[in-house]
Amino acid sequence: IWDKQAIRTYKETRDQLSGLDFSTKFSAYLSQGCISPRRIFSEIKRFEREVVANESTYWVIFELLWRDFFRFSMKKYPKAYFLLDGIGQRAQFTSFNAEKLSLWTEGKTDEPLINAGMNELRTTGFVSNRMRQILASYWIFNLKQDWRYGAAWFENCLVDYDVASNWGNWAYIAGVGNDSRGGREFNIQKQIDQFDKSGQYRNL
Protein backbone atom coordinates (compact mmCIF):
# COMPACT_ATOMS: atom_id res chain seq x y z
CA ILE A 1 0.00 0.00 0.00
CA TRP A 2 2.59 2.53 1.09
CA ASP A 3 6.16 1.66 0.04
CA LYS A 4 5.53 0.83 -3.61
CA GLN A 5 1.95 2.11 -3.80
CA ALA A 6 1.16 -0.86 -6.04
CA ILE A 7 -2.42 -0.55 -4.84
CA ARG A 8 -2.81 2.27 -7.37
CA THR A 9 -2.81 -0.24 -10.25
CA TYR A 10 -4.21 -3.34 -8.54
CA LYS A 11 -7.29 -3.60 -10.76
CA GLU A 12 -5.15 -3.58 -13.91
CA THR A 13 -2.62 -6.15 -12.67
CA ARG A 14 -4.65 -8.45 -10.41
CA ASP A 15 -5.29 -11.09 -13.09
CA GLN A 16 -1.65 -11.43 -14.13
CA LEU A 17 -0.16 -14.85 -13.46
CA SER A 18 3.12 -13.96 -11.74
CA GLY A 19 4.90 -11.03 -10.17
CA LEU A 20 5.45 -9.75 -6.66
CA ASP A 21 3.35 -6.61 -7.07
CA PHE A 22 0.57 -7.85 -9.35
CA SER A 23 -1.61 -8.79 -6.36
CA THR A 24 -1.54 -7.79 -2.69
CA LYS A 25 -0.02 -11.03 -1.29
CA PHE A 26 -2.02 -10.38 1.89
CA SER A 27 -3.69 -13.79 1.75
CA ALA A 28 -1.12 -15.86 3.68
CA TYR A 29 -0.97 -13.27 6.46
CA LEU A 30 -4.76 -13.10 6.62
CA SER A 31 -5.14 -16.88 6.71
CA GLN A 32 -2.67 -17.20 9.60
CA GLY A 33 -4.15 -14.31 11.57
CA CYS A 34 -0.99 -12.19 11.28
CA ILE A 35 -3.01 -9.22 10.05
CA SER A 36 -6.71 -8.51 10.17
CA PRO A 37 -8.93 -7.46 7.26
CA ARG A 38 -9.98 -4.47 9.40
CA ARG A 39 -6.37 -3.28 9.59
CA ILE A 40 -5.97 -3.59 5.82
CA PHE A 41 -9.29 -1.81 5.28
CA SER A 42 -8.29 1.07 7.56
CA GLU A 43 -4.93 1.48 5.80
CA ILE A 44 -6.61 1.55 2.40
CA LYS A 45 -9.08 4.18 3.57
CA ARG A 46 -6.17 6.27 4.88
CA PHE A 47 -4.38 5.84 1.54
CA GLU A 48 -7.54 7.00 -0.23
CA ARG A 49 -7.69 10.11 1.96
CA GLU A 50 -4.01 10.98 1.75
CA VAL A 51 -2.95 9.81 -1.72
CA VAL A 52 -5.65 8.67 -4.16
CA ALA A 53 -8.94 6.82 -4.28
CA ASN A 54 -9.61 4.97 -7.52
CA GLU A 55 -11.03 1.72 -8.92
CA SER A 56 -7.97 -0.20 -7.75
CA THR A 57 -8.24 0.86 -4.11
CA TYR A 58 -11.95 0.05 -4.20
CA TRP A 59 -11.22 -3.36 -5.73
CA VAL A 60 -8.96 -4.48 -2.88
CA ILE A 61 -11.75 -3.59 -0.44
CA PHE A 62 -14.16 -5.52 -2.65
CA GLU A 63 -11.92 -8.59 -2.38
CA LEU A 64 -11.90 -8.29 1.41
CA LEU A 65 -15.70 -8.21 1.32
CA TRP A 66 -15.74 -11.27 -0.96
CA ARG A 67 -13.59 -13.05 1.63
CA ASP A 68 -16.06 -12.07 4.37
CA PHE A 69 -18.94 -13.27 2.21
CA PHE A 70 -17.45 -16.75 2.02
CA ARG A 71 -16.86 -16.80 5.76
CA PHE A 72 -20.48 -15.92 6.48
CA SER A 73 -21.67 -18.43 3.88
CA MET A 74 -19.63 -21.12 5.59
CA LYS A 75 -21.28 -20.24 8.89
CA LYS A 76 -24.69 -20.53 7.24
CA TYR A 77 -23.83 -23.84 5.56
CA PRO A 78 -21.14 -25.40 7.79
CA LYS A 79 -21.39 -28.88 6.20
CA ALA A 80 -22.81 -28.33 2.72
CA TYR A 81 -19.63 -26.87 1.21
CA PHE A 82 -17.88 -30.20 1.69
CA LEU A 83 -20.62 -32.21 -0.04
CA LEU A 84 -20.66 -33.11 -3.74
CA ASP A 85 -23.73 -31.00 -4.48
CA GLY A 86 -22.61 -28.08 -2.34
CA ILE A 87 -25.32 -25.75 -1.12
CA GLY A 88 -28.08 -27.07 -3.37
CA GLN A 89 -27.26 -27.41 -7.06
CA ARG A 90 -26.42 -30.80 -8.56
CA ALA A 91 -22.76 -31.42 -9.37
CA GLN A 92 -22.14 -31.99 -13.07
CA PHE A 93 -19.31 -34.49 -12.58
CA THR A 94 -19.21 -37.13 -9.87
CA SER A 95 -16.38 -39.50 -10.79
CA PHE A 96 -12.83 -39.73 -9.48
CA ASN A 97 -9.86 -41.11 -11.38
CA ALA A 98 -6.63 -41.47 -9.40
CA GLU A 99 -4.48 -41.44 -12.54
CA LYS A 100 -5.98 -38.13 -13.67
CA LEU A 101 -5.36 -36.70 -10.20
CA SER A 102 -1.74 -37.79 -10.37
CA LEU A 103 -1.19 -36.23 -13.82
CA TRP A 104 -2.91 -32.99 -12.74
CA THR A 105 -1.10 -32.62 -9.42
CA GLU A 106 2.30 -33.48 -10.92
CA GLY A 107 1.90 -31.07 -13.84
CA LYS A 108 1.90 -33.79 -16.50
CA THR A 109 -1.32 -33.03 -18.38
CA ASP A 110 -1.60 -32.23 -22.11
CA GLU A 111 -1.89 -28.50 -21.32
CA PRO A 112 1.39 -26.60 -20.70
CA LEU A 113 -0.44 -23.72 -18.96
CA ILE A 114 -2.06 -26.14 -16.51
CA ASN A 115 1.25 -27.88 -15.92
CA ALA A 116 2.94 -24.56 -15.19
CA GLY A 117 0.25 -23.62 -12.68
CA MET A 118 0.32 -26.98 -10.94
CA ASN A 119 4.13 -26.92 -10.76
CA GLU A 120 4.04 -23.46 -9.18
CA LEU A 121 1.36 -24.54 -6.70
CA ARG A 122 3.18 -27.72 -5.74
CA THR A 123 6.62 -26.13 -5.32
CA THR A 124 5.72 -22.74 -3.82
CA GLY A 125 2.32 -23.21 -2.20
CA PHE A 126 0.94 -20.24 -4.11
CA VAL A 127 -0.66 -19.37 -7.44
CA SER A 128 -2.50 -16.24 -8.52
CA ASN A 129 -6.26 -15.98 -8.15
CA ARG A 130 -6.67 -16.19 -11.93
CA MET A 131 -4.57 -19.34 -12.12
CA ARG A 132 -6.52 -20.92 -9.26
CA GLN A 133 -9.70 -20.49 -11.29
CA ILE A 134 -8.09 -21.87 -14.44
CA LEU A 135 -6.71 -24.92 -12.60
CA ALA A 136 -10.05 -25.60 -10.91
CA SER A 137 -11.94 -25.29 -14.18
CA TYR A 138 -9.56 -27.70 -15.89
CA TRP A 139 -9.92 -30.32 -13.14
CA ILE A 140 -13.71 -30.09 -13.18
CA PHE A 141 -14.67 -29.46 -16.81
CA ASN A 142 -11.76 -30.79 -18.87
CA LEU A 143 -10.95 -33.82 -16.74
CA LYS A 144 -14.62 -34.14 -15.65
CA GLN A 145 -13.86 -34.98 -12.04
CA ASP A 146 -15.46 -34.57 -8.62
CA TRP A 147 -14.55 -30.99 -7.67
CA ARG A 148 -13.87 -31.86 -4.03
CA TYR A 149 -10.65 -33.73 -4.83
CA GLY A 150 -9.30 -30.57 -6.44
CA ALA A 151 -10.33 -28.47 -3.45
CA ALA A 152 -8.64 -30.96 -1.13
CA TRP A 153 -5.40 -30.79 -3.15
CA PHE A 154 -5.41 -27.00 -2.89
CA GLU A 155 -5.98 -27.37 0.85
CA ASN A 156 -2.91 -29.60 0.96
CA CYS A 157 -0.69 -27.15 -0.96
CA LEU A 158 -1.67 -23.55 -0.29
CA VAL A 159 0.39 -21.44 2.10
CA ASP A 160 -2.62 -19.10 2.32
CA TYR A 161 -5.19 -21.87 2.80
CA ASP A 162 -8.43 -20.54 4.21
CA VAL A 163 -11.28 -23.01 4.69
CA ALA A 164 -14.12 -20.73 3.59
CA SER A 165 -12.32 -19.07 0.68
CA ASN A 166 -10.91 -22.31 -0.72
CA TRP A 167 -14.05 -24.42 -0.56
CA GLY A 168 -16.34 -21.51 -1.39
CA ASN A 169 -14.38 -20.65 -4.54
CA TRP A 170 -14.15 -24.27 -5.66
CA ALA A 171 -17.90 -24.74 -5.17
CA TYR A 172 -18.48 -21.55 -7.15
CA ILE A 173 -16.37 -22.78 -10.09
CA ALA A 174 -18.08 -26.19 -9.96
CA GLY A 175 -21.52 -24.59 -10.06
CA VAL A 176 -22.64 -25.86 -6.65
CA GLY A 177 -21.89 -22.72 -4.66
CA ASN A 178 -23.30 -19.22 -4.38
CA ASP A 179 -24.30 -18.79 -8.02
CA SER A 180 -27.36 -20.40 -9.56
CA ARG A 181 -26.11 -19.86 -13.14
CA GLY A 182 -23.95 -22.99 -13.14
CA GLY A 183 -20.20 -23.58 -13.22
CA ARG A 184 -17.41 -21.36 -14.50
CA GLU A 185 -15.62 -23.14 -17.32
CA PHE A 186 -12.50 -21.39 -18.61
CA ASN A 187 -11.29 -21.73 -22.19
CA ILE A 188 -7.58 -22.54 -21.87
CA GLN A 189 -6.54 -21.02 -25.19
CA LYS A 190 -8.38 -17.80 -24.40
CA GLN A 191 -6.59 -17.60 -21.04
CA ILE A 192 -3.24 -18.10 -22.78
CA ASP A 193 -4.05 -15.38 -25.32
CA GLN A 194 -5.05 -12.99 -22.56
CA PHE A 195 -2.48 -13.69 -19.86
CA ASP A 196 0.47 -15.62 -21.27
CA LYS A 197 0.66 -14.96 -25.01
CA SER A 198 4.47 -14.69 -24.93
CA GLY A 199 4.79 -17.92 -22.94
CA GLN A 200 6.68 -16.16 -20.14
CA TYR A 201 4.70 -17.83 -17.35
CA ARG A 202 4.91 -21.28 -18.92
CA ASN A 203 8.66 -20.89 -19.41
CA LEU A 204 9.11 -19.71 -15.83
KAMOKA-V438862 format. One record per backbone hydrogen bond with DSSP energy under -0.5 kcal/mol. CO is the residue of the C=O (numbers start at 1). NH is the residue of the N-H. If there is no record, write none. Layout:
CO/NH  CO/NH
//
This chain:
5/8  6/9  7/10  9/12  9/13  10/14  13/16  17/128  19/22  19/23  26/29  26/30  27/31  28/32  29/34  29/35  30/33  36/40  37/41  38/42  39/43  40/44  41/45  42/46  43/47  44/48  45/49  46/50  47/51  47/52  54/58  55/59  56/60  57/61  58/62  59/63  60/64  61/65  62/66  63/67  64/68  65/69  66/70  67/71  68/72  69/73  70/74  71/75  72/76  73/77  75/78  77/81  79/82  80/83  83/86  85/88  89/88  95/146  96/98  97/101  98/102  99/103  100/104  101/105  102/106  103/108  104/107  110/112  111/115  112/116  113/117  114/118  115/119  116/120  117/121  118/122  119/123  120/124  120/125  120/126  121/125  125/159  125/160  128/132  129/133  130/134  131/135  132/136  133/137  134/138  135/139  136/140  137/141  137/142  138/142  138/143  139/145  146/149  146/150  147/151  148/152  149/153  150/154  151/155  152/156  153/157  154/158  158/161  162/166  163/167  164/168  165/169  166/170  167/171  168/172  169/173  170/174  171/175  171/176  171/177  172/175  173/184  176/87  179/182  183/185  186/188  187/191  188/192  189/193  190/194  191/195  192/196  196/199  199/203  200/204
//
